[in-house]
Amino acid sequence: VVHLAGVIEPPEGMQEEEYEVWISIDEDIPVAATLTSFEIWQAVCEQDQAINIDDFDEDECFEVNPPTNAEMRQALDILKRGV
């Protein structure tokens, strides 16, 4: 159970000491590496790219129509108002 303060409390029916032992049971197990957020992000992106390439099927391609001149003018007007 997580409360707003971010403190994790033991499940109902479990003593706090028992919970602390249970939570820290794998602290001494060595890990191959500790990844940074950037390394995790990079690995996920590489997986996504591999999936996209593997799943690519030319028969499923479709043409995207470019925006019309009126749509481009409207987008530019919106951008100009934001600047």
N, CA, C and O atoms as a CHARMM CRD file, in Angstrom:
* protein
*
  332
    1    1 VAL  N      0.85000  -1.17400   0.00000 PROA 1      0.00000
    2    1 VAL  CA     0.00000   0.00000   0.00000 PROA 1      0.00000
    3    1 VAL  C      0.89200   1.23200   0.00000 PROA 1      0.00000
    4    1 VAL  O      1.76800   1.35100   0.85700 PROA 1      0.00000
    5    2 VAL  N      0.69500   2.14700  -0.93100 PROA 2      0.00000
    6    2 VAL  CA     1.48100   3.37500  -1.01000 PROA 2      0.00000
    7    2 VAL  C      0.59200   4.52900  -0.59000 PROA 2      0.00000
    8    2 VAL  O     -0.52600   4.67800  -1.08300 PROA 2      0.00000
    9    3 HSD  N      1.09600   5.33900   0.32000 PROA 3      0.00000
   10    3 HSD  CA     0.35200   6.51100   0.76000 PROA 3      0.00000
   11    3 HSD  C      0.90700   7.74800   0.06200 PROA 3      0.00000
   12    3 HSD  O      1.95200   7.67500  -0.58400 PROA 3      0.00000
   13    4 LEU  N      0.23500   8.86100   0.18200 PROA 4      0.00000
   14    4 LEU  CA     0.63400  10.08600  -0.49400 PROA 4      0.00000
   15    4 LEU  C      2.04500  10.52500  -0.16300 PROA 4      0.00000
   16    4 LEU  O      2.71100  11.12300  -1.00700 PROA 4      0.00000
   17    5 ALA  N      2.51600  10.24800   1.03000 PROA 5      0.00000
   18    5 ALA  CA     3.85500  10.66600   1.42600 PROA 5      0.00000
   19    5 ALA  C      4.92700   9.84100   0.72100 PROA 5      0.00000
   20    5 ALA  O      6.10900  10.16800   0.82700 PROA 5      0.00000
   21    6 GLY  N      4.55100   8.78100   0.00300 PROA 6      0.00000
   22    6 GLY  CA     5.51000   7.96100  -0.70300 PROA 6      0.00000
   23    6 GLY  C      6.08300   6.83700   0.14100 PROA 6      0.00000
   24    6 GLY  O      6.96900   6.11600  -0.31800 PROA 6      0.00000
   25    7 VAL  N      5.60000   6.67000   1.36000 PROA 7      0.00000
   26    7 VAL  CA     6.07100   5.61000   2.23900 PROA 7      0.00000
   27    7 VAL  C      5.29900   4.33700   1.91800 PROA 7      0.00000
   28    7 VAL  O      4.06900   4.33800   1.87500 PROA 7      0.00000
   29    8 ILE  N      6.02800   3.26400   1.69600 PROA 8      0.00000
   30    8 ILE  CA     5.38600   1.98400   1.40600 PROA 8      0.00000
   31    8 ILE  C      5.21900   1.23500   2.71500 PROA 8      0.00000
   32    8 ILE  O      6.18700   1.01500   3.44400 PROA 8      0.00000
   33    9 GLU  N      4.01300   0.85400   3.00200 PROA 9      0.00000
   34    9 GLU  CA     3.72000   0.14700   4.24100 PROA 9      0.00000
   35    9 GLU  C      3.54800  -1.33600   3.95700 PROA 9      0.00000
   36    9 GLU  O      3.19400  -1.72000   2.84300 PROA 9      0.00000
   37   10 PRO  N      3.80200  -2.18000   4.97000 PROA 10     0.00000
   38   10 PRO  CA     3.64100  -3.62200   4.77000 PROA 10     0.00000
   39   10 PRO  C      2.19300  -3.97900   4.45600 PROA 10     0.00000
   40   10 PRO  O      1.26500  -3.29600   4.88900 PROA 10     0.00000
   41   11 PRO  N      2.01100  -5.06100   3.69400 PROA 11     0.00000
   42   11 PRO  CA     0.64400  -5.51400   3.41600 PROA 11     0.00000
   43   11 PRO  C     -0.07000  -5.88000   4.70800 PROA 11     0.00000
   44   11 PRO  O      0.55600  -6.18100   5.72500 PROA 11     0.00000
   45   12 GLU  N     -1.36700  -5.84800   4.64400 PROA 12     0.00000
   46   12 GLU  CA    -2.17300  -6.17200   5.81500 PROA 12     0.00000
   47   12 GLU  C     -1.82400  -7.57200   6.32500 PROA 12     0.00000
   48   12 GLU  O     -1.74600  -8.52200   5.54600 PROA 12     0.00000
   49   13 GLY  N     -1.61800  -7.68900   7.62600 PROA 13     0.00000
   50   13 GLY  CA    -1.31900  -8.97700   8.23500 PROA 13     0.00000
   51   13 GLY  C      0.16100  -9.30700   8.31000 PROA 13     0.00000
   52   13 GLY  O      0.52300 -10.36100   8.83300 PROA 13     0.00000
   53   14 MET  N      1.03800  -8.43000   7.79900 PROA 14     0.00000
   54   14 MET  CA     2.47700  -8.68000   7.83700 PROA 14     0.00000
   55   14 MET  C      3.12800  -7.69200   8.79700 PROA 14     0.00000
   56   14 MET  O      2.87000  -6.49100   8.72800 PROA 14     0.00000
   57   15 GLN  N      3.96400  -8.19400   9.68300 PROA 15     0.00000
   58   15 GLN  CA     4.67100  -7.33800  10.63500 PROA 15     0.00000
   59   15 GLN  C      5.72800  -6.51100   9.90000 PROA 15     0.00000
   60   15 GLN  O      6.24800  -6.93400   8.86700 PROA 15     0.00000
   61   16 GLU  N      6.04300  -5.32900  10.44200 PROA 16     0.00000
   62   16 GLU  CA     6.98700  -4.43600   9.78000 PROA 16     0.00000
   63   16 GLU  C      8.37400  -5.06100   9.64900 PROA 16     0.00000
   64   16 GLU  O      9.01000  -4.92100   8.60500 PROA 16     0.00000
   65   17 GLU  N      8.86200  -5.75800  10.70100 PROA 17     0.00000
   66   17 GLU  CA    10.18900  -6.38400  10.63100 PROA 17     0.00000
   67   17 GLU  C     10.22500  -7.45500   9.53700 PROA 17     0.00000
   68   17 GLU  O     11.18600  -7.54600   8.77400 PROA 17     0.00000
   69   18 GLU  N      9.16600  -8.25900   9.47600 PROA 18     0.00000
   70   18 GLU  CA     9.06900  -9.30500   8.46000 PROA 18     0.00000
   71   18 GLU  C      9.06700  -8.68600   7.06200 PROA 18     0.00000
   72   18 GLU  O      9.69500  -9.20400   6.13900 PROA 18     0.00000
   73   19 TYR  N      8.35300  -7.57400   6.92400 PROA 19     0.00000
   74   19 TYR  CA     8.26700  -6.86500   5.64800 PROA 19     0.00000
   75   19 TYR  C      9.63100  -6.32500   5.23600 PROA 19     0.00000
   76   19 TYR  O     10.01200  -6.44000   4.07100 PROA 19     0.00000
   77   20 GLU  N     10.37300  -5.73700   6.17600 PROA 20     0.00000
   78   20 GLU  CA    11.70100  -5.19400   5.88100 PROA 20     0.00000
   79   20 GLU  C     12.63800  -6.29500   5.39100 PROA 20     0.00000
   80   20 GLU  O     13.40000  -6.08800   4.44600 PROA 20     0.00000
   81   21 VAL  N     12.58300  -7.47000   6.03100 PROA 21     0.00000
   82   21 VAL  CA    13.41200  -8.60400   5.60600 PROA 21     0.00000
   83   21 VAL  C     12.99700  -9.04300   4.20200 PROA 21     0.00000
   84   21 VAL  O     13.84600  -9.30800   3.35200 PROA 21     0.00000
   85   22 TRP  N     11.70400  -9.11600   3.97000 PROA 22     0.00000
   86   22 TRP  CA    11.17800  -9.55300   2.68000 PROA 22     0.00000
   87   22 TRP  C     11.57400  -8.57900   1.56100 PROA 22     0.00000
   88   22 TRP  O     11.95100  -9.00500   0.46900 PROA 22     0.00000
   89   23 ILE  N     11.48800  -7.28100   1.83700 PROA 23     0.00000
   90   23 ILE  CA    11.82300  -6.25500   0.84300 PROA 23     0.00000
   91   23 ILE  C     13.31200  -6.26900   0.51300 PROA 23     0.00000
   92   23 ILE  O     13.68700  -6.09300  -0.64600 PROA 23     0.00000
   93   24 SER  N     14.16200  -6.47500   1.50800 PROA 24     0.00000
   94   24 SER  CA    15.60800  -6.37800   1.28900 PROA 24     0.00000
   95   24 SER  C     16.25600  -7.72300   0.97100 PROA 24     0.00000
   96   24 SER  O     17.48200  -7.82900   1.00200 PROA 24     0.00000
   97   25 ILE  N     15.47200  -8.74600   0.66700 PROA 25     0.00000
   98   25 ILE  CA    16.00700 -10.09500   0.47100 PROA 25     0.00000
   99   25 ILE  C     16.99900 -10.17400  -0.68900 PROA 25     0.00000
  100   25 ILE  O     17.91300 -10.99800  -0.64200 PROA 25     0.00000
  101   26 ASP  N     16.85300  -9.35200  -1.72000 PROA 26     0.00000
  102   26 ASP  CA    17.74500  -9.43400  -2.87300 PROA 26     0.00000
  103   26 ASP  C     18.76300  -8.30300  -2.95100 PROA 26     0.00000
  104   26 ASP  O     19.38100  -8.11000  -3.99800 PROA 26     0.00000
  105   27 GLU  N     18.95100  -7.55800  -1.87800 PROA 27     0.00000
  106   27 GLU  CA    19.89300  -6.43800  -1.90200 PROA 27     0.00000
  107   27 GLU  C     21.32900  -6.88000  -2.14000 PROA 27     0.00000
  108   27 GLU  O     22.09300  -6.15000  -2.77100 PROA 27     0.00000
  109   28 ASP  N     21.71900  -8.06000  -1.65100 PROA 28     0.00000
  110   28 ASP  CA    23.09900  -8.51800  -1.76400 PROA 28     0.00000
  111   28 ASP  C     23.38800  -9.26800  -3.05900 PROA 28     0.00000
  112   28 ASP  O     24.52600  -9.67600  -3.29000 PROA 28     0.00000
  113   29 ILE  N     22.40200  -9.45500  -3.89000 PROA 29     0.00000
  114   29 ILE  CA    22.60700 -10.16500  -5.15000 PROA 29     0.00000
  115   29 ILE  C     23.24600  -9.20300  -6.14600 PROA 29     0.00000
  116   29 ILE  O     22.69300  -8.14100  -6.43200 PROA 29     0.00000
  117   30 PRO  N     24.41900  -9.57900  -6.67500 PROA 30     0.00000
  118   30 PRO  CA    25.07900  -8.67900  -7.62700 PROA 30     0.00000
  119   30 PRO  C     24.29600  -8.60500  -8.94300 PROA 30     0.00000
  120   30 PRO  O     23.64400  -9.56300  -9.35900 PROA 30     0.00000
  121   31 VAL  N     24.38400  -7.46100  -9.56400 PROA 31     0.00000
  122   31 VAL  CA    23.74400  -7.27300 -10.86300 PROA 31     0.00000
  123   31 VAL  C     24.83100  -7.08100 -11.90700 PROA 31     0.00000
  124   31 VAL  O     25.93800  -6.64900 -11.58500 PROA 31     0.00000
  125   32 ALA  N     24.52200  -7.39500 -13.13800 PROA 32     0.00000
  126   32 ALA  CA    25.51100  -7.27100 -14.20500 PROA 32     0.00000
  127   32 ALA  C     25.87700  -5.81300 -14.44000 PROA 32     0.00000
  128   32 ALA  O     27.04100  -5.49300 -14.68000 PROA 32     0.00000
  129   33 ALA  N     24.89400  -4.93700 -14.37100 PROA 33     0.00000
  130   33 ALA  CA    25.14400  -3.51700 -14.59900 PROA 33     0.00000
  131   33 ALA  C     23.96500  -2.71600 -14.08900 PROA 33     0.00000
  132   33 ALA  O     22.83500  -3.20100 -14.02900 PROA 33     0.00000
  133   34 THR  N     24.24700  -1.50300 -13.73000 PROA 34     0.00000
  134   34 THR  CA    23.18900  -0.57200 -13.36100 PROA 34     0.00000
  135   34 THR  C     23.03400   0.39200 -14.52800 PROA 34     0.00000
  136   34 THR  O     23.96500   1.11700 -14.87800 PROA 34     0.00000
  137   35 LEU  N     21.85700   0.39100 -15.11900 PROA 35     0.00000
  138   35 LEU  CA    21.62200   1.22700 -16.29300 PROA 35     0.00000
  139   35 LEU  C     21.15300   2.61600 -15.89400 PROA 35     0.00000
  140   35 LEU  O     20.40500   2.79100 -14.93200 PROA 35     0.00000
  141   36 THR  N     21.60800   3.59100 -16.65300 PROA 36     0.00000
  142   36 THR  CA    21.12000   4.95400 -16.45900 PROA 36     0.00000
  143   36 THR  C     19.78800   5.09300 -17.19300 PROA 36     0.00000
  144   36 THR  O     19.42300   4.23900 -18.00100 PROA 36     0.00000
  145   37 SER  N     19.08200   6.15400 -16.91000 PROA 37     0.00000
  146   37 SER  CA    17.81300   6.40700 -17.60900 PROA 37     0.00000
  147   37 SER  C     18.04200   6.51000 -19.11100 PROA 37     0.00000
  148   37 SER  O     17.23500   6.02500 -19.90400 PROA 37     0.00000
  149   38 PHE  N     19.15700   7.14900 -19.50100 PROA 38     0.00000
  150   38 PHE  CA    19.45900   7.29600 -20.92200 PROA 38     0.00000
  151   38 PHE  C     19.68700   5.93900 -21.57600 PROA 38     0.00000
  152   38 PHE  O     19.21100   5.70700 -22.68700 PROA 38     0.00000
  153   39 GLU  N     20.40900   5.03300 -20.90700 PROA 39     0.00000
  154   39 GLU  CA    20.67100   3.70900 -21.46700 PROA 39     0.00000
  155   39 GLU  C     19.38000   2.90800 -21.62400 PROA 39     0.00000
  156   39 GLU  O     19.21100   2.18300 -22.60400 PROA 39     0.00000
  157   40 ILE  N     18.48300   3.03800 -20.66800 PROA 40     0.00000
  158   40 ILE  CA    17.18800   2.35900 -20.76300 PROA 40     0.00000
  159   40 ILE  C     16.40000   2.92400 -21.93600 PROA 40     0.00000
  160   40 ILE  O     15.83300   2.17200 -22.72900 PROA 40     0.00000
  161   41 TRP  N     16.36600   4.24700 -22.04500 PROA 41     0.00000
  162   41 TRP  CA    15.65900   4.91000 -23.14600 PROA 41     0.00000
  163   41 TRP  C     16.23100   4.46500 -24.48500 PROA 41     0.00000
  164   41 TRP  O     15.48500   4.17700 -25.42100 PROA 41     0.00000
  165   42 GLN  N     17.55800   4.41100 -24.57200 PROA 42     0.00000
  166   42 GLN  CA    18.22500   4.02400 -25.81200 PROA 42     0.00000
  167   42 GLN  C     17.86200   2.58300 -26.19500 PROA 42     0.00000
  168   42 GLN  O     17.59000   2.30400 -27.36300 PROA 42     0.00000
  169   43 ALA  N     17.85700   1.67500 -25.22300 PROA 43     0.00000
  170   43 ALA  CA    17.51600   0.27700 -25.49500 PROA 43     0.00000
  171   43 ALA  C     16.07200   0.14400 -25.97600 PROA 43     0.00000
  172   43 ALA  O     15.78600  -0.62900 -26.89000 PROA 43     0.00000
  173   44 VAL  N     15.17400   0.89300 -25.36400 PROA 44     0.00000
  174   44 VAL  CA    13.76500   0.85000 -25.76900 PROA 44     0.00000
  175   44 VAL  C     13.61500   1.37300 -27.18900 PROA 44     0.00000
  176   44 VAL  O     12.88700   0.78900 -27.99200 PROA 44     0.00000
  177   45 CYS  N     14.29600   2.46600 -27.50400 PROA 45     0.00000
  178   45 CYS  CA    14.21200   3.03200 -28.85500 PROA 45     0.00000
  179   45 CYS  C     14.74900   2.05200 -29.89100 PROA 45     0.00000
  180   45 CYS  O     14.16700   1.89900 -30.96500 PROA 45     0.00000
  181   46 GLU  N     15.86400   1.38600 -29.56800 PROA 46     0.00000
  182   46 GLU  CA    16.42300   0.41200 -30.50300 PROA 46     0.00000
  183   46 GLU  C     15.45200  -0.74600 -30.72100 PROA 46     0.00000
  184   46 GLU  O     15.30300  -1.22900 -31.84300 PROA 46     0.00000
  185   47 GLN  N     14.79700  -1.18700 -29.65700 PROA 47     0.00000
  186   47 GLN  CA    13.80300  -2.25800 -29.78900 PROA 47     0.00000
  187   47 GLN  C     12.64600  -1.80300 -30.66200 PROA 47     0.00000
  188   47 GLN  O     12.18400  -2.54800 -31.52600 PROA 47     0.00000
  189   48 ASP  N     12.17500  -0.57100 -30.43600 PROA 48     0.00000
  190   48 ASP  CA    11.06200  -0.04500 -31.22600 PROA 48     0.00000
  191   48 ASP  C     11.43200   0.00900 -32.70200 PROA 48     0.00000
  192   48 ASP  O     10.62600  -0.34700 -33.56200 PROA 48     0.00000
  193   49 GLN  N     12.65700   0.45500 -32.99600 PROA 49     0.00000
  194   49 GLN  CA    13.09100   0.53900 -34.39000 PROA 49     0.00000
  195   49 GLN  C     13.16500  -0.84900 -35.01100 PROA 49     0.00000
  196   49 GLN  O     12.76900  -1.03100 -36.16200 PROA 49     0.00000
  197   50 ALA  N     13.66700  -1.82900 -34.26700 PROA 50     0.00000
  198   50 ALA  CA    13.76100  -3.19500 -34.78200 PROA 50     0.00000
  199   50 ALA  C     12.37300  -3.75600 -35.05800 PROA 50     0.00000
  200   50 ALA  O     12.16200  -4.42400 -36.07000 PROA 50     0.00000
  201   51 ILE  N     11.44000  -3.49200 -34.17600 PROA 51     0.00000
  202   51 ILE  CA    10.06900  -3.97200 -34.36400 PROA 51     0.00000
  203   51 ILE  C      9.46000  -3.32100 -35.59300 PROA 51     0.00000
  204   51 ILE  O      8.82800  -3.99500 -36.40600 PROA 51     0.00000
  205   52 ASN  N      9.64600  -2.01300 -35.73400 PROA 52     0.00000
  206   52 ASN  CA     9.07100  -1.30900 -36.87400 PROA 52     0.00000
  207   52 ASN  C      9.63400  -1.82500 -38.19100 PROA 52     0.00000
  208   52 ASN  O      8.89600  -1.97000 -39.16600 PROA 52     0.00000
  209   53 ILE  N     10.93300  -2.10400 -38.22800 PROA 53     0.00000
  210   53 ILE  CA    11.54900  -2.59700 -39.45500 PROA 53     0.00000
  211   53 ILE  C     11.07800  -4.01700 -39.74200 PROA 53     0.00000
  212   53 ILE  O     10.76300  -4.34400 -40.88600 PROA 53     0.00000
  213   54 ASP  N     11.02800  -4.86200 -38.71800 PROA 54     0.00000
  214   54 ASP  CA    10.60500  -6.24600 -38.90900 PROA 54     0.00000
  215   54 ASP  C      9.14000  -6.34600 -39.32000 PROA 54     0.00000
  216   54 ASP  O      8.76600  -7.23900 -40.08100 PROA 54     0.00000
  217   55 ASP  N      8.31900  -5.44300 -38.82500 PROA 55     0.00000
  218   55 ASP  CA     6.89100  -5.49100 -39.11200 PROA 55     0.00000
  219   55 ASP  C      6.52000  -4.78500 -40.41400 PROA 55     0.00000
  220   55 ASP  O      5.35200  -4.79200 -40.80300 PROA 55     0.00000
  221   56 PHE  N      7.47900  -4.18400 -41.08500 PROA 56     0.00000
  222   56 PHE  CA     7.20000  -3.40600 -42.27600 PROA 56     0.00000
  223   56 PHE  C      6.72400  -4.31300 -43.40000 PROA 56     0.00000
  224   56 PHE  O      7.34900  -5.33200 -43.69400 PROA 56     0.00000
  225   57 ASP  N      5.64300  -3.94500 -44.00900 PROA 57     0.00000
  226   57 ASP  CA     5.08400  -4.69700 -45.12300 PROA 57     0.00000
  227   57 ASP  C      4.70500  -3.69500 -46.20300 PROA 57     0.00000
  228   57 ASP  O      3.86700  -2.82000 -45.98700 PROA 57     0.00000
  229   58 GLU  N      5.33300  -3.83300 -47.37300 PROA 58     0.00000
  230   58 GLU  CA     5.09100  -2.86300 -48.44000 PROA 58     0.00000
  231   58 GLU  C      3.62400  -2.81200 -48.85200 PROA 58     0.00000
  232   58 GLU  O      3.13300  -1.76200 -49.26700 PROA 58     0.00000
  233   59 ASP  N      2.92300  -3.93700 -48.74100 PROA 59     0.00000
  234   59 ASP  CA     1.51200  -3.97300 -49.13000 PROA 59     0.00000
  235   59 ASP  C      0.64800  -3.11000 -48.22100 PROA 59     0.00000
  236   59 ASP  O     -0.43700  -2.67800 -48.61000 PROA 59     0.00000
  237   60 GLU  N      1.13900  -2.85900 -46.99800 PROA 60     0.00000
  238   60 GLU  CA     0.35500  -2.08400 -46.04300 PROA 60     0.00000
  239   60 GLU  C      0.64300  -0.58600 -46.13500 PROA 60     0.00000
  240   60 GLU  O      0.03500   0.20400 -45.41300 PROA 60     0.00000
  241   61 CYS  N      1.56300  -0.19000 -47.01500 PROA 61     0.00000
  242   61 CYS  CA     1.89400   1.23300 -47.14300 PROA 61     0.00000
  243   61 CYS  C      0.70500   1.99100 -47.72300 PROA 61     0.00000
  244   61 CYS  O     -0.08300   1.45000 -48.49900 PROA 61     0.00000
  245   62 PHE  N      0.60100   3.22400 -47.33600 PROA 62     0.00000
  246   62 PHE  CA    -0.44500   4.06000 -47.88700 PROA 62     0.00000
  247   62 PHE  C      0.14000   5.44600 -48.12300 PROA 62     0.00000
  248   62 PHE  O      1.08100   5.86200 -47.44700 PROA 62     0.00000
  249   63 GLU  N     -0.42300   6.14200 -49.07600 PROA 63     0.00000
  250   63 GLU  CA     0.05700   7.48200 -49.39000 PROA 63     0.00000
  251   63 GLU  C     -0.56100   8.48600 -48.44000 PROA 63     0.00000
  252   63 GLU  O     -1.74200   8.40900 -48.09900 PROA 63     0.00000
  253   64 VAL  N      0.26200   9.42800 -48.02300 PROA 64     0.00000
  254   64 VAL  CA    -0.22700  10.51000 -47.18100 PROA 64     0.00000
  255   64 VAL  C     -0.32700  11.74000 -48.06600 PROA 64     0.00000
  256   64 VAL  O      0.66100  12.16800 -48.66300 PROA 64     0.00000
  257   65 ASN  N     -1.50600  12.29800 -48.14600 PROA 65     0.00000
  258   65 ASN  CA    -1.68800  13.49300 -48.95900 PROA 65     0.00000
  259   65 ASN  C     -1.07800  14.68900 -48.25200 PROA 65     0.00000
  260   65 ASN  O     -1.31300  14.89300 -47.06100 PROA 65     0.00000
  261   66 PRO  N     -0.29400  15.48300 -48.97600 PROA 66     0.00000
  262   66 PRO  CA     0.27900  16.67900 -48.35000 PROA 66     0.00000
  263   66 PRO  C     -0.83300  17.66800 -48.02000 PROA 66     0.00000
  264   66 PRO  O     -1.89900  17.64000 -48.63400 PROA 66     0.00000
  265   67 PRO  N     -0.58000  18.54000 -47.05200 PROA 67     0.00000
  266   67 PRO  CA    -1.61300  19.52300 -46.70800 PROA 67     0.00000
  267   67 PRO  C     -1.85700  20.47600 -47.87800 PROA 67     0.00000
  268   67 PRO  O     -0.96300  20.75000 -48.67800 PROA 67     0.00000
  269   68 THR  N     -3.06200  20.95900 -47.95200 PROA 68     0.00000
  270   68 THR  CA    -3.39900  21.92600 -49.00100 PROA 68     0.00000
  271   68 THR  C     -2.79800  23.27800 -48.64500 PROA 68     0.00000
  272   68 THR  O     -2.36900  23.49700 -47.51200 PROA 68     0.00000
  273   69 ASN  N     -2.76900  24.18000 -49.61600 PROA 69     0.00000
  274   69 ASN  CA    -2.25700  25.53600 -49.36200 PROA 69     0.00000
  275   69 ASN  C     -3.06900  26.22500 -48.27200 PROA 69     0.00000
  276   69 ASN  O     -2.51400  26.92400 -47.42400 PROA 69     0.00000
  277   70 ALA  N     -4.37500  26.02700 -48.29600 PROA 70     0.00000
  278   70 ALA  CA    -5.23600  26.64900 -47.28500 PROA 70     0.00000
  279   70 ALA  C     -4.89200  26.10900 -45.89500 PROA 70     0.00000
  280   70 ALA  O     -4.83600  26.87300 -44.93200 PROA 70     0.00000
  281   71 GLU  N     -4.66200  24.79900 -45.78800 PROA 71     0.00000
  282   71 GLU  CA    -4.30500  24.21300 -44.49300 PROA 71     0.00000
  283   71 GLU  C     -2.95300  24.73100 -44.00300 PROA 71     0.00000
  284   71 GLU  O     -2.77200  24.98200 -42.81200 PROA 71     0.00000
  285   72 MET  N     -2.00600  24.89000 -44.93200 PROA 72     0.00000
  286   72 MET  CA    -0.68700  25.41700 -44.53900 PROA 72     0.00000
  287   72 MET  C     -0.79600  26.87000 -44.08400 PROA 72     0.00000
  288   72 MET  O     -0.16800  27.26000 -43.10100 PROA 72     0.00000
  289   73 ARG  N     -1.59300  27.67500 -44.79700 PROA 73     0.00000
  290   73 ARG  CA    -1.78300  29.07700 -44.38800 PROA 73     0.00000
  291   73 ARG  C     -2.41500  29.15300 -43.00300 PROA 73     0.00000
  292   73 ARG  O     -2.01200  29.96200 -42.16800 PROA 73     0.00000
  293   74 GLN  N     -3.40900  28.29900 -42.77100 PROA 74     0.00000
  294   74 GLN  CA    -4.07600  28.27900 -41.47100 PROA 74     0.00000
  295   74 GLN  C     -3.07600  27.90400 -40.37100 PROA 74     0.00000
  296   74 GLN  O     -3.08100  28.51200 -39.30100 PROA 74     0.00000
  297   75 ALA  N     -2.23200  26.91900 -40.62200 PROA 75     0.00000
  298   75 ALA  CA    -1.23000  26.51000 -39.63200 PROA 75     0.00000
  299   75 ALA  C     -0.23900  27.63800 -39.37200 PROA 75     0.00000
  300   75 ALA  O      0.14600  27.87400 -38.22700 PROA 75     0.00000
  301   76 LEU  N      0.17500  28.33500 -40.42600 PROA 76     0.00000
  302   76 LEU  CA     1.10100  29.46300 -40.25700 PROA 76     0.00000
  303   76 LEU  C      0.46400  30.59000 -39.46300 PROA 76     0.00000
  304   76 LEU  O      1.11700  31.19700 -38.61300 PROA 76     0.00000
  305   77 ASP  N     -0.80500  30.87600 -39.73100 PROA 77     0.00000
  306   77 ASP  CA    -1.50700  31.91500 -38.97100 PROA 77     0.00000
  307   77 ASP  C     -1.54700  31.56600 -37.48600 PROA 77     0.00000
  308   77 ASP  O     -1.34400  32.42800 -36.63100 PROA 77     0.00000
  309   78 ILE  N     -1.80600  30.31100 -37.19100 PROA 78     0.00000
  310   78 ILE  CA    -1.84300  29.87100 -35.79000 PROA 78     0.00000
  311   78 ILE  C     -0.46800  30.03800 -35.15500 PROA 78     0.00000
  312   78 ILE  O     -0.35400  30.51700 -34.02700 PROA 78     0.00000
  313   79 LEU  N      0.57600  29.64300 -35.88400 PROA 79     0.00000
  314   79 LEU  CA     1.93600  29.77600 -35.35600 PROA 79     0.00000
  315   79 LEU  C      2.31400  31.23900 -35.13900 PROA 79     0.00000
  316   79 LEU  O      2.94800  31.57600 -34.14000 PROA 79     0.00000
  317   80 LYS  N      1.92900  32.10300 -36.07000 PROA 80     0.00000
  318   80 LYS  CA     2.25000  33.52900 -35.93800 PROA 80     0.00000
  319   80 LYS  C      1.60000  34.13000 -34.70100 PROA 80     0.00000
  320   80 LYS  O      2.19100  34.97500 -34.02900 PROA 80     0.00000
  321   81 ARG  N      0.38200  33.69200 -34.40200 PROA 81     0.00000
  322   81 ARG  CA    -0.30200  34.20400 -33.21000 PROA 81     0.00000
  323   81 ARG  C      0.40000  33.77400 -31.93000 PROA 81     0.00000
  324   81 ARG  O      0.34600  34.47700 -30.92100 PROA 81     0.00000
  325   82 GLY  N      1.05800  32.62300 -31.97200 PROA 82     0.00000
  326   82 GLY  CA     1.73600  32.11500 -30.78500 PROA 82     0.00000
  327   82 GLY  C      3.07200  32.78000 -30.52600 PROA 82     0.00000
  328   82 GLY  O      3.60200  32.68200 -29.42000 PROA 82     0.00000
  329   83 VAL  N      3.62600  33.45200 -31.51800 PROA 83     0.00000
  330   83 VAL  CA     4.96100  34.05900 -31.36900 PROA 83     0.00000
  331   83 VAL  C      4.88300  35.43800 -30.84000 PROA 83     0.00000
  332   83 VAL  O      5.91200  36.08800 -30.65600 PROA 83     0.00000
